[in-house]
Amino acid sequence: MNFEKISIKEDFIKLDSALKLANLCVTGGHAKIVIQNGEVKVNGEVCTMRGKKLFKGDKVEFEENGFIIV
């Protein structure tokens, strides 16, 4: 899988916000649903916490797409 790079200025970004920033979810509501349904992986493990804090180096996978926080 090819991971796109998502750049953040803060120390962390929440998972639902990161999915929107990466244009993988259009709304926060959509992000909430796919996360709660277990469709999103963080660092290779299913994550169901939409408020999960992502830090630089974390990898996210959703529907054959992936990105890494830089």
C-alpha positions in Angstrom: 0.0 0.0 0.0 1.2 3.5 -0.9 0.9 5.9 2.1 0.3 9.6 1.3 1.8 12.1 3.7 -0.5 14.2 5.8 1.4 17.2 7.4 0.2 18.6 10.8 1.5 21.6 12.7 0.2 20.6 16.1 1.6 17.8 18.3 -1.3 15.5 17.3 -4.5 15.3 15.3 -7.6 13.2 16.2 -8.5 10.3 13.9 -11.8 11.6 12.7 -10.2 15.0 11.8 -7.3 13.2 10.0 -9.7 11.2 7.8 -11.4 14.5 6.8 -8.0 16.2 6.2 -7.0 13.2 4.0 -10.2 13.6 2.0 -11.2 10.0 2.8 -14.4 11.2 4.7 -16.5 14.1 3.7 -18.0 14.9 7.1 -17.3 14.2 10.7 -20.4 12.1 10.9 -19.2 9.8 8.1 -15.8 9.5 9.8 -17.5 8.6 13.1 -19.5 5.8 11.4 -16.6 4.2 9.6 -14.4 4.3 12.7 -17.1 2.8 14.9 -17.8 0.1 12.3 -14.2 -1.0 12.6 -13.3 0.0 9.0 -10.2 2.0 10.0 -6.8 0.7 11.1 -4.2 2.7 12.9 -0.7 1.3 12.8 -2.1 -2.0 11.5 -4.7 -2.5 14.2 -8.5 -1.8 14.0 -9.3 1.4 15.9 -12.9 2.2 17.0 -12.0 5.4 18.9 -12.8 8.5 16.8 -11.0 10.7 19.3 -7.8 8.7 19.0 -4.8 11.0 19.0 -2.5 10.5 16.0 1.1 11.6 16.3 3.9 12.0 13.7 4.8 8.6 12.2 1.3 7.0 12.8 -0.1 5.2 9.8 -3.9 5.0 9.0 -5.6 2.7 6.6 -9.1 2.9 5.2 -10.7 1.3 2.1 -7.4 0.5 0.4 -6.2 4.0 1.1 -3.5 4.9 3.6 -1.7 7.9 5.0 1.0 8.7 7.4 1.2 11.6 9.8 4.3 13.8 9.2 
